[in-house]
Amino acid sequence: MCGIVGFTNNISDPDEVLGKMMDRIKHRGPDAYGKYIDDDIALGHRRLSIIDVSSSGDQPIFNEDNSLVIIFNGEIYNYKTIRETLIEKGHKFRTNTDTEVLIHGYEEFGEKLLNMLRGMFSFVIWDKNKKELFGARDFFGIKPMYYADMNGTLMFGSEIKSFLEHPKFTKELNTAALENYLTFQYSPASETFFKNVYKLPPAHYFKYMDGHFEAKRYWDVNFDADELPKLDEWVDKISETFHDSVEAHKIADVEVGSFLSSGVDSSYVAAIADVDKTFTVGFGNDEKYNEIGWAKNFSKCIGKENTSKVISPEEYWNSLSMIQYHMDEPLADPSAVALYFVCNIASEKLKVVLSGEGADEIFGGYNVYSDPNGTFYDRLPRSIKRGIGKIAAKLPAKRGVNFFVRKGRDVEERFIGNAYMFTPEERKSLLKIKTDAPDPTVITKPFYDNVKNKDDVTKMQYLDLHMWMAGDILLKADKMSMANSLELRVPFLDKEVMALAERIPVKYRVTHDKGTDETKYITKYAMRLAAKKDTPKQTAKTAAKKKLGFPVPIRVWLREEKYYDLVKSCFESDCSKQFFNTAPLLKLLYDHRDGKADNSRKIWTVFIFLIWYKVYFENNGKY
């Protein structure tokens, strides 16, 4: 795990500029650094040493005749197998790294190498002879890759903040991204909050030559259910495949630990990983926001050491500017801060942790996935539901009325992912500025089109795999772990696990047959049974626990005078008035304080943007 940065070289002081850009991402790789500069390209690398920790593993790394040079961020878990194949084909290796496998593999197989890989990665390879740059990002978007083609220069790297140091970089706010963010709580498109800066989408590679940039998709999820195997067979297959993935994800020349909450995902990982240390954080003493007791009991049952931390409200709020600095773009997920702190306590003891991200998207774990066909009403003809929904939409908004409005819409109309903050109408009334942001359904449509003949649960999963997971879940996982110089690995997000999950029937992903008390699972049905099978009997309740996410008491804090006043002051600031109409913002805050509505997530979405804006546009990328 490392950080990469580079640019096409057309400036007078490339070594100095590259050094400053590398310093911006030193947290991603404090162990070593390296540069490659010629008349056409400048490549920089910051290293967190995990595999072949000797200096021979430092990057950049070259092929045999030094015509190709690579900088790489990530881990390739099947690198030893690919290495053997390449040696048989005559390639000579100078190191024992997975990085060198990539450069020889590209030399041998070109872009076809990508589908041979098992791992998480973003990397670029410079071909000196062709003067061509090749770059790629992993299947799920675990590792980031940003690029900006501006003022005659292509810049690329792991974090946008490094671009701030380049003399050709023009910093300008992308207001369309702001409007999209108000709905999604993250930046959902390939555009970023910085105008003309883009994210390479997951499972894409690019080629850049003679000023021309072209990106292509090389892999995609393909849900194709196999109805023949029985439930027990699926449970056994999940167990076998996931054991193999966890074992692969433990490959390292340093110690590996595991995150642990009270949920089934991290518990499943920790139980079968056989690592020595687990890590947990929580808030206060309320079990709703503090899973430390669960985690310590679970760790005791599996014979592991648990390190925990209770995050105080002061620590949480005081860290917000630093968190948004590391995030690069505003992310209004309150759990990002908690993730930062659990990464922090883990980084004091080791360099690598396993985590449970991805299980919900691939196995059907979110509570909202149980919504389709969950009631008798869902099984009525579509025309009847739509007609009732149109009538209900004209009535005063109440809980019962909203049910019929929602059920009267197709999943493509009502579901944009796991977070829906402001409707298009709400965000227009809130914003003082005019933008050209599209309707949310325009952004989600290409993904829905790819699964238009699938059932609603599969459609929702597919959308979340391509938007929510990459834009929120994996973004904060990468940025918060690397802010602490910690490598975070996600064994659920493995090609082999995904290949299995694609074939599991919907009824074994999300079910409405609750069964007996021992198997009263609705979401992640087959996976929960596999977890129950593979974890100690004393912890069986963990497999049945309802999905909580990473609970943070934001709604409670926003009703306390200290934090209410802080947010109110922010909403009334000159910075806020540049973008937002003050009256509707304050109404959200007043109604939440007075208990008229839970507006905490909407308030948080705006508040986090203003904190991020201050860091990057008022303080020039400092916190």
VMD Tcl script that draws the C-alpha trace (Angstrom):
set ca {
  {0.00 0.00 0.00}
  {1.45 3.29 -1.07}
  {0.84 6.61 -2.76}
  {1.57 7.50 -6.36}
  {1.76 10.81 -8.19}
  {3.02 12.00 -11.56}
  {2.66 14.36 -14.49}
  {3.70 14.80 -18.09}
  {6.89 16.82 -17.93}
  {6.77 20.23 -19.57}
  {7.97 22.44 -16.72}
  {11.42 23.79 -15.85}
  {11.70 22.39 -12.32}
  {10.09 18.92 -12.38}
  {12.22 17.47 -9.57}
  {11.26 20.21 -7.11}
  {7.56 20.13 -8.06}
  {7.41 16.34 -7.89}
  {9.02 16.43 -4.46}
  {6.36 18.82 -3.16}
  {3.59 16.69 -4.63}
  {5.04 13.60 -2.97}
  {5.27 15.41 0.36}
  {1.51 16.02 0.22}
  {0.92 12.26 0.32}
  {3.73 11.28 2.68}
  {1.14 9.73 5.03}
  {0.42 7.08 2.38}
  {4.02 5.89 2.42}
  {6.32 7.02 5.23}
  {8.82 4.16 4.83}
  {10.54 5.13 1.56}
  {10.21 7.23 -1.57}
  {11.45 7.24 -5.14}
  {11.31 9.27 -8.36}
  {11.69 8.80 -12.07}
  {12.01 11.87 -14.31}
  {12.83 12.21 -17.98}
  {12.01 14.76 -20.68}
  {8.46 13.42 -21.03}
  {7.28 12.19 -17.64}
  {7.74 12.61 -13.88}
  {6.74 9.74 -11.58}
  {6.80 9.77 -7.77}
  {6.15 7.07 -5.19}
  {5.70 7.00 -1.40}
  {6.08 3.51 0.08}
  {4.43 1.70 2.98}
  {6.51 -1.47 3.05}
  {4.37 -4.63 3.28}
  {5.80 -7.22 0.85}
  {9.58 -7.50 0.35}
  {10.23 -4.77 2.90}
  {13.89 -4.45 1.88}
  {15.09 -1.46 -0.14}
  {15.06 -3.64 -3.27}
  {11.26 -3.27 -3.20}
  {11.39 0.52 -3.40}
  {9.70 2.08 -6.42}
  {9.76 3.05 -9.26}
  {10.60 -0.41 -10.62}
  {11.79 -1.23 -14.16}
  {11.63 -4.17 -16.55}
  {14.78 -5.95 -17.77}
  {15.90 -3.35 -20.34}
  {14.56 -0.36 -18.37}
  {12.17 0.56 -21.19}
  {9.14 0.29 -18.87}
  {8.80 1.93 -15.45}
  {5.99 1.49 -12.92}
  {4.61 3.13 -9.79}
  {2.01 1.06 -7.96}
  {-0.40 1.41 -5.04}
  {-2.06 -1.73 -3.65}
  {-1.50 -5.44 -3.27}
  {-1.69 -8.36 -5.72}
  {-2.61 -11.46 -3.74}
  {-1.91 -13.99 -6.49}
  {1.38 -12.43 -7.56}
  {3.41 -15.54 -6.81}
  {1.40 -17.66 -9.26}
  {1.68 -15.03 -12.00}
  {5.38 -14.64 -11.27}
  {5.96 -18.36 -11.90}
  {4.19 -18.09 -15.25}
  {6.30 -15.10 -16.25}
  {9.56 -16.80 -15.24}
  {8.59 -19.76 -17.43}
  {8.17 -17.29 -20.28}
  {11.71 -15.99 -19.76}
  {11.25 -12.87 -17.63}
  {14.03 -12.01 -15.18}
  {13.11 -10.66 -11.75}
  {15.24 -8.39 -9.57}
  {12.92 -8.28 -6.54}
  {10.37 -10.40 -4.68}
  {7.66 -7.75 -4.95}
  {4.18 -7.93 -6.45}
  {5.00 -4.64 -8.20}
  {7.54 -6.28 -10.48}
  {4.97 -8.91 -11.44}
  {2.77 -6.11 -12.79}
  {5.44 -4.60 -15.02}
  {6.56 -7.94 -16.48}
  {2.94 -9.04 -16.74}
  {2.05 -5.92 -18.73}
  {5.11 -6.45 -20.91}
  {3.90 -9.99 -21.65}
  {0.11 -9.70 -21.73}
  {-0.72 -6.00 -22.15}
  {-4.08 -4.94 -20.71}
  {-5.19 -8.60 -20.62}
  {-3.06 -8.85 -17.48}
  {-5.74 -6.99 -15.52}
  {-8.24 -9.85 -15.60}
  {-5.53 -12.22 -14.35}
  {-5.04 -10.20 -11.15}
  {-6.52 -10.83 -7.73}
  {-6.12 -7.81 -5.52}
  {-6.55 -4.08 -5.06}
  {-4.57 -1.71 -7.19}
  {-4.02 1.54 -8.99}
  {-0.84 1.88 -11.02}
  {0.72 3.57 -14.03}
  {3.35 2.23 -16.41}
  {5.41 4.52 -18.64}
  {6.66 3.07 -21.91}
  {9.78 5.08 -22.84}
  {9.94 3.78 -26.40}
  {6.29 4.35 -27.32}
  {6.03 7.42 -25.07}
  {2.75 5.99 -23.85}
  {1.30 6.01 -20.33}
  {-0.88 3.10 -19.20}
  {-2.85 3.20 -15.96}
  {-5.46 1.02 -14.26}
  {-7.74 0.85 -11.24}
  {-8.95 -2.33 -9.52}
  {-12.27 -4.12 -10.05}
  {-14.24 -2.52 -7.21}
  {-12.45 0.80 -6.79}
  {-10.68 -0.09 -3.54}
  {-7.69 2.06 -4.47}
  {-8.18 5.57 -5.90}
  {-6.88 7.09 -9.11}
  {-7.42 10.77 -9.96}
  {-6.33 12.65 -13.05}
  {-6.45 16.19 -14.43}
  {-5.66 17.19 -17.99}
  {-5.23 20.95 -17.83}
  {-3.02 23.67 -19.23}
  {-1.16 21.21 -21.45}
  {-0.27 18.83 -18.61}
  {-1.70 15.50 -17.45}
  {-1.49 15.03 -13.68}
  {-2.41 11.77 -11.98}
  {-2.18 10.16 -8.57}
  {-3.70 8.72 -5.43}
  {-4.93 11.99 -3.95}
  {-6.12 15.27 -5.46}
  {-4.30 17.34 -2.83}
  {-0.98 16.54 -4.46}
  {-2.10 18.39 -7.62}
  {-2.26 21.64 -5.63}
  {1.54 21.79 -5.73}
  {1.77 21.76 -9.55}
  {2.16 25.15 -11.26}
  {-0.17 24.14 -14.11}
  {-3.02 23.19 -11.75}
  {-5.99 25.55 -11.70}
  {-8.11 25.24 -8.57}
  {-11.78 25.91 -9.24}
  {-14.91 24.62 -7.52}
  {-17.15 22.34 -9.57}
  {-20.60 23.61 -8.53}
  {-22.40 20.78 -10.32}
  {-20.61 18.35 -8.02}
  {-21.93 20.32 -5.04}
  {-25.53 19.96 -6.18}
  {-25.11 16.24 -6.85}
  {-23.48 15.83 -3.44}
  {-26.48 17.37 -1.71}
  {-28.54 14.42 -2.92}
  {-26.04 11.55 -2.67}
  {-23.86 12.74 0.32}
  {-20.78 12.01 -1.80}
  {-19.56 12.94 -5.27}
  {-21.35 10.32 -7.41}
  {-20.00 10.89 -10.92}
  {-16.52 10.66 -12.44}
  {-16.27 14.43 -11.98}
  {-14.92 15.69 -8.66}
  {-15.43 18.86 -6.62}
  {-12.44 20.34 -8.46}
  {-13.34 21.40 -11.98}
  {-11.49 19.35 -14.63}
  {-10.29 16.77 -12.09}
  {-11.71 13.28 -12.57}
  {-11.79 9.87 -10.95}
  {-10.84 6.90 -13.08}
  {-13.86 4.62 -12.54}
  {-13.37 1.20 -10.96}
  {-12.49 -1.65 -13.36}
  {-11.14 0.78 -15.97}
  {-7.77 1.31 -17.55}
  {-6.50 4.29 -19.52}
  {-3.92 5.03 -22.16}
  {-2.41 8.45 -22.74}
  {-0.31 9.25 -25.80}
  {0.32 12.42 -27.79}
  {-2.07 14.38 -25.61}
  {-4.94 11.93 -26.08}
  {-6.55 10.28 -23.03}
  {-8.75 7.21 -23.50}
  {-10.34 5.07 -20.76}
  {-12.01 1.66 -21.13}
  {-13.81 -0.77 -18.83}
  {-12.13 -4.18 -18.57}
  {-14.44 -6.01 -16.10}
  {-17.95 -5.88 -14.68}
  {-20.23 -7.65 -12.23}
  {-22.60 -10.14 -13.88}
  {-25.49 -11.34 -11.71}
  {-26.76 -14.62 -13.17}
  {-28.53 -16.69 -10.52}
  {-28.18 -20.47 -10.44}
  {-31.39 -21.89 -8.98}
  {-30.24 -25.53 -8.81}
  {-28.08 -25.74 -5.66}
  {-29.92 -25.91 -2.34}
  {-29.39 -23.43 0.47}
  {-26.98 -25.70 2.36}
  {-24.83 -26.03 -0.74}
  {-24.60 -22.25 -1.10}
  {-23.68 -21.90 2.56}
  {-20.85 -24.41 2.13}
  {-19.62 -22.68 -1.03}
  {-19.61 -19.29 0.69}
  {-17.65 -20.72 3.61}
  {-15.07 -22.38 1.38}
  {-14.62 -19.38 -0.94}
  {-14.44 -16.84 1.84}
  {-11.89 -18.87 3.80}
  {-9.73 -18.90 0.66}
  {-10.12 -15.14 0.20}
  {-9.21 -14.32 3.80}
  {-6.14 -16.52 3.57}
  {-5.07 -14.76 0.35}
  {-5.60 -11.35 1.94}
  {-3.26 -12.23 4.80}
  {-0.22 -12.41 2.52}
  {2.32 -9.98 4.00}
  {5.81 -9.74 5.44}
  {4.44 -7.78 8.42}
  {1.77 -8.48 11.06}
  {-1.91 -8.39 10.03}
  {-4.80 -7.51 12.38}
  {-8.57 -7.11 11.99}
  {-11.24 -4.52 12.66}
  {-14.16 -5.74 14.74}
  {-17.63 -4.37 15.44}
  {-20.74 -6.16 16.66}
  {-21.86 -6.89 13.11}
  {-21.61 -10.14 11.19}
  {-19.20 -8.92 8.48}
  {-16.20 -7.91 10.57}
  {-16.92 -10.73 13.04}
  {-16.82 -13.28 10.24}
  {-13.51 -11.89 9.01}
  {-11.94 -11.82 12.48}
  {-13.15 -15.32 13.37}
  {-11.58 -17.10 10.43}
  {-8.53 -14.86 9.87}
  {-6.70 -16.18 12.93}
  {-4.95 -12.86 13.54}
  {-3.75 -11.93 17.01}
  {-5.23 -8.44 17.34}
  {-8.66 -6.84 16.79}
  {-9.62 -3.16 17.02}
  {-12.88 -1.42 17.92}
  {-14.18 2.10 18.65}
  {-17.45 3.45 20.03}
  {-19.19 6.46 21.58}
  {-20.31 6.86 25.21}
  {-21.96 4.00 27.10}
  {-25.14 3.51 25.04}
  {-25.04 0.15 23.21}
  {-26.75 1.87 20.29}
  {-23.50 3.79 19.66}
  {-20.92 1.62 21.40}
  {-20.09 -1.87 20.17}
  {-16.98 -2.29 22.31}
  {-18.63 -4.69 24.75}
  {-19.76 -6.95 21.91}
  {-16.33 -6.83 20.30}
  {-14.44 -7.63 23.49}
  {-16.69 -10.62 24.22}
  {-16.31 -11.87 20.66}
  {-12.54 -11.45 20.76}
  {-12.43 -13.39 24.00}
  {-14.43 -16.23 22.42}
  {-11.99 -16.50 19.52}
  {-8.96 -16.08 21.77}
  {-7.71 -12.74 20.42}
  {-6.55 -9.46 21.95}
  {-8.96 -6.54 21.46}
  {-7.85 -2.91 21.58}
  {-10.64 -0.35 21.87}
  {-11.22 3.37 22.22}
  {-14.23 5.44 23.29}
  {-14.30 8.55 21.08}
  {-15.36 11.66 22.99}
  {-17.65 14.24 21.33}
  {-14.80 16.78 21.54}
  {-12.38 14.47 19.72}
  {-14.97 13.81 17.03}
  {-15.86 17.44 16.33}
  {-12.28 18.71 16.62}
  {-11.13 16.25 13.97}
  {-13.58 17.28 11.23}
  {-11.30 19.68 9.34}
  {-8.46 17.15 9.35}
  {-10.81 14.39 8.17}
  {-12.09 16.43 5.24}
  {-8.53 17.38 4.30}
  {-7.61 13.73 4.00}
  {-10.84 12.91 2.16}
  {-9.98 15.27 -0.78}
  {-13.70 15.72 -1.49}
  {-16.50 16.30 1.03}
  {-18.04 13.09 2.31}
  {-21.01 13.46 4.67}
  {-20.87 9.95 6.06}
  {-20.59 10.44 9.86}
  {-18.89 7.05 10.22}
  {-15.78 8.32 8.39}
  {-14.54 9.94 11.60}
  {-15.05 6.76 13.61}
  {-13.16 4.86 10.93}
  {-10.29 7.34 11.23}
  {-9.99 6.67 14.96}
  {-10.12 2.88 14.68}
  {-7.41 3.12 12.01}
  {-5.42 5.32 14.34}
  {-5.40 2.87 17.25}
  {-4.60 -0.02 14.89}
  {-1.68 1.86 13.31}
  {0.00 2.10 16.71}
  {0.45 -1.69 16.73}
  {0.70 -2.87 13.10}
  {0.62 -1.93 9.41}
  {-2.16 -4.09 7.92}
  {-5.77 -4.75 8.94}
  {-8.62 -6.77 7.48}
  {-12.08 -5.22 7.34}
  {-15.63 -6.22 6.39}
  {-16.47 -3.70 3.66}
  {-18.32 -5.03 0.61}
  {-20.34 -7.85 2.19}
  {-23.60 -5.90 2.08}
  {-23.31 -4.97 -1.58}
  {-22.38 -8.40 -2.89}
  {-24.46 -10.65 -0.58}
  {-27.52 -8.37 -0.19}
  {-27.03 -6.95 3.29}
  {-28.68 -3.55 3.45}
  {-32.06 -3.36 5.15}
  {-33.49 -1.42 2.20}
  {-32.99 -4.48 -0.02}
  {-35.86 -6.16 1.82}
  {-38.24 -3.44 0.60}
  {-39.17 -4.95 -2.83}
  {-41.91 -7.58 -2.51}
  {-41.87 -7.19 1.25}
  {-45.63 -6.79 1.62}
  {-48.84 -8.01 -0.01}
  {-49.17 -4.54 -1.53}
  {-45.93 -5.02 -3.45}
  {-47.48 -7.93 -5.34}
  {-50.33 -5.85 -6.75}
  {-50.16 -4.98 -10.48}
  {-47.79 -2.11 -11.28}
  {-50.56 0.00 -12.87}
  {-52.64 -0.08 -9.66}
  {-49.69 0.86 -7.45}
  {-48.71 3.74 -9.75}
  {-52.28 5.06 -9.81}
  {-52.58 5.00 -6.03}
  {-49.15 6.58 -5.75}
  {-50.15 9.53 -7.94}
  {-53.23 10.16 -5.80}
  {-51.22 9.84 -2.58}
  {-48.64 12.32 -3.87}
  {-51.32 15.04 -3.86}
  {-52.16 14.48 -0.18}
  {-50.32 16.07 2.81}
  {-47.05 14.23 3.48}
  {-47.45 11.73 6.31}
  {-45.85 8.39 7.06}
  {-48.72 6.29 5.73}
  {-49.14 8.47 2.67}
  {-45.42 8.34 1.87}
  {-45.63 4.54 1.80}
  {-48.06 4.63 -1.12}
  {-46.09 7.36 -2.90}
  {-42.88 5.32 -2.66}
  {-44.51 2.04 -3.66}
  {-46.09 3.75 -6.66}
  {-42.67 4.38 -8.16}
  {-40.39 1.90 -9.90}
  {-37.11 1.12 -8.17}
  {-35.27 3.15 -10.83}
  {-37.26 6.22 -9.75}
  {-37.03 5.87 -5.99}
  {-33.62 4.29 -5.29}
  {-30.39 6.16 -5.94}
  {-28.37 4.24 -3.36}
  {-28.16 3.92 0.39}
  {-28.34 7.64 1.07}
  {-30.90 10.11 -0.28}
  {-30.38 13.50 1.34}
  {-32.06 16.31 -0.63}
  {-34.52 15.85 -3.49}
  {-33.81 17.84 -6.69}
  {-36.52 20.30 -5.64}
  {-35.09 20.70 -2.13}
  {-31.55 21.27 -3.32}
  {-32.67 23.91 -5.84}
  {-34.49 25.85 -3.11}
  {-31.48 25.49 -0.79}
  {-28.81 26.60 -3.27}
  {-28.24 30.26 -4.02}
  {-26.04 29.44 -7.01}
  {-27.16 27.99 -10.34}
  {-25.52 24.80 -11.62}
  {-25.88 22.43 -14.55}
  {-26.13 19.33 -12.35}
  {-28.34 16.60 -13.85}
  {-31.28 14.96 -12.12}
  {-30.14 12.04 -9.91}
  {-31.90 9.55 -12.20}
  {-29.70 10.70 -15.10}
  {-26.64 9.64 -13.10}
  {-28.09 6.28 -12.06}
  {-29.66 5.41 -15.44}
  {-26.56 3.91 -17.14}
  {-26.19 1.43 -14.29}
  {-29.87 0.53 -14.23}
  {-29.78 0.06 -18.01}
  {-27.13 -2.65 -17.56}
  {-29.51 -4.70 -15.37}
  {-32.87 -3.68 -16.84}
  {-34.08 -7.29 -17.07}
  {-33.10 -8.21 -13.51}
  {-35.22 -8.25 -10.34}
  {-35.39 -5.16 -8.12}
  {-33.04 -6.48 -5.43}
  {-30.35 -7.21 -8.01}
  {-30.85 -3.78 -9.56}
  {-30.31 -2.14 -6.17}
  {-27.22 -4.22 -5.45}
  {-25.74 -3.49 -8.88}
  {-26.27 0.24 -8.43}
  {-24.72 0.22 -4.95}
  {-21.73 -1.81 -6.15}
  {-20.97 0.80 -8.79}
  {-21.87 4.02 -6.96}
  {-22.36 3.87 -3.20}
  {-19.56 1.40 -2.53}
  {-16.92 3.19 -4.59}
  {-18.11 6.73 -3.80}
  {-18.64 6.36 -0.06}
  {-17.66 3.03 1.52}
  {-14.31 2.49 -0.21}
  {-13.43 6.18 -0.41}
  {-13.47 6.57 3.36}
  {-11.82 3.18 3.86}
  {-8.83 4.18 1.73}
  {-8.49 7.77 2.89}
  {-8.94 7.14 6.61}
  {-6.59 4.16 6.70}
  {-3.89 5.86 4.64}
  {-4.17 9.02 6.75}
  {-2.80 6.77 9.49}
  {-0.24 4.98 7.26}
  {-2.28 1.80 7.60}
  {-3.12 -0.73 4.89}
  {-6.77 -1.78 4.93}
  {-7.70 -4.99 3.09}
  {-11.22 -6.11 2.23}
  {-11.51 -9.89 1.69}
  {-15.21 -9.73 0.77}
  {-14.23 -7.66 -2.26}
  {-12.40 -10.44 -3.99}
  {-12.99 -11.55 -7.58}
  {-13.58 -15.16 -6.54}
  {-16.06 -14.18 -3.81}
  {-17.90 -11.94 -6.27}
  {-18.00 -14.71 -8.89}
  {-19.77 -16.88 -6.33}
  {-22.11 -14.15 -5.06}
  {-23.25 -13.38 -8.63}
  {-24.79 -16.84 -8.88}
  {-26.67 -16.92 -5.55}
  {-30.44 -16.69 -6.06}
  {-32.22 -13.63 -4.68}
  {-34.16 -15.76 -2.19}
  {-30.83 -16.68 -0.55}
  {-29.59 -13.10 -0.57}
  {-32.73 -11.35 0.71}
  {-35.65 -13.39 2.01}
  {-39.03 -12.68 3.56}
  {-39.37 -16.19 4.97}
  {-38.09 -15.59 8.50}
  {-38.07 -19.27 9.42}
  {-37.38 -20.32 13.01}
  {-35.96 -18.13 15.75}
  {-32.49 -19.51 15.02}
  {-32.58 -18.51 11.35}
  {-34.61 -15.28 11.52}
  {-32.45 -13.55 8.93}
  {-33.75 -11.34 6.13}
  {-30.67 -9.75 4.55}
  {-27.45 -11.58 3.61}
  {-29.39 -14.77 4.30}
  {-26.96 -17.41 2.99}
  {-23.89 -15.46 4.10}
  {-25.21 -15.13 7.65}
  {-25.72 -18.89 7.78}
  {-22.14 -19.38 6.61}
  {-20.92 -16.99 9.30}
  {-22.95 -18.82 11.94}
  {-21.39 -22.09 10.81}
  {-17.84 -20.71 10.94}
  {-17.95 -18.73 14.20}
  {-18.04 -19.98 17.81}
  {-21.42 -21.10 19.15}
  {-21.17 -18.54 21.95}
  {-21.29 -15.77 19.31}
  {-24.21 -17.09 17.22}
  {-26.29 -13.96 17.93}
  {-23.78 -11.90 15.97}
  {-24.81 -13.59 12.73}
  {-28.45 -12.64 13.38}
  {-27.82 -9.02 14.32}
  {-29.66 -6.38 12.32}
  {-27.54 -4.19 10.04}
  {-26.44 -1.07 11.96}
  {-23.59 0.36 9.94}
  {-21.15 2.39 12.04}
  {-23.52 4.19 14.46}
  {-22.62 7.78 15.36}
  {-24.81 9.97 17.65}
  {-24.98 12.97 15.30}
  {-28.73 13.48 15.82}
  {-28.20 13.64 19.58}
  {-25.25 16.04 19.41}
  {-27.09 18.45 17.11}
  {-29.68 18.96 19.86}
  {-27.01 19.89 22.40}
  {-26.44 23.63 22.78}
  {-22.68 23.51 22.19}
  {-22.83 21.74 18.83}
  {-26.12 23.29 17.76}
  {-24.57 26.75 18.18}
  {-21.45 25.70 16.28}
  {-23.46 24.52 13.27}
  {-25.79 27.53 13.41}
  {-22.80 29.87 13.33}
  {-21.43 27.99 10.33}
  {-24.77 28.26 8.47}
  {-24.87 32.02 9.11}
  {-21.27 32.58 7.97}
  {-20.22 34.49 4.85}
  {-18.84 31.23 3.45}
  {-22.26 29.60 3.70}
  {-24.02 32.61 2.18}
  {-21.93 32.24 -0.99}
  {-23.75 29.01 -1.78}
  {-26.89 28.62 0.31}
  {-30.05 30.46 1.22}
  {-29.81 30.92 4.97}
  {-33.51 30.68 5.88}
  {-34.14 27.08 4.72}
  {-30.84 25.97 6.27}
  {-31.77 27.39 9.64}
  {-35.27 25.90 9.41}
  {-33.70 22.44 9.08}
  {-31.69 23.15 12.22}
  {-34.61 24.60 14.22}
  {-36.96 21.75 13.33}
  {-34.33 19.21 14.34}
  {-33.61 20.94 17.65}
  {-37.32 21.17 18.46}
  {-37.93 17.50 17.67}
  {-40.23 18.21 14.72}
  {-38.07 16.14 12.37}
  {-34.82 14.22 12.28}
  {-32.88 16.45 9.90}
  {-29.49 15.39 11.21}
  {-28.22 13.83 7.97}
  {-29.31 16.79 5.84}
  {-27.76 19.26 8.26}
  {-24.57 17.20 8.35}
  {-24.36 17.09 4.55}
  {-24.29 20.90 4.26}
  {-22.08 21.35 7.32}
  {-19.41 18.97 6.04}
  {-19.28 20.70 2.66}
  {-18.66 24.04 4.37}
  {-15.86 22.55 6.48}
  {-14.27 21.02 3.38}
  {-14.59 24.27 1.41}
  {-12.85 26.20 4.16}
  {-9.95 23.72 4.17}
  {-9.37 23.67 0.42}
  {-10.51 27.09 -0.80}
  {-10.11 29.44 2.16}
  {-7.05 27.81 3.76}
  {-5.45 26.63 0.47}
  {-5.44 22.93 1.35}
  {-4.53 23.24 5.02}
  {-6.45 22.36 8.18}
}
mol new
graphics top color blue
foreach p $ca { graphics top sphere $p radius 0.5 }
foreach p [lrange $ca 0 end-1] q [lrange $ca 1 end] { graphics top cylinder $p $q radius 0.2 }
display resetview
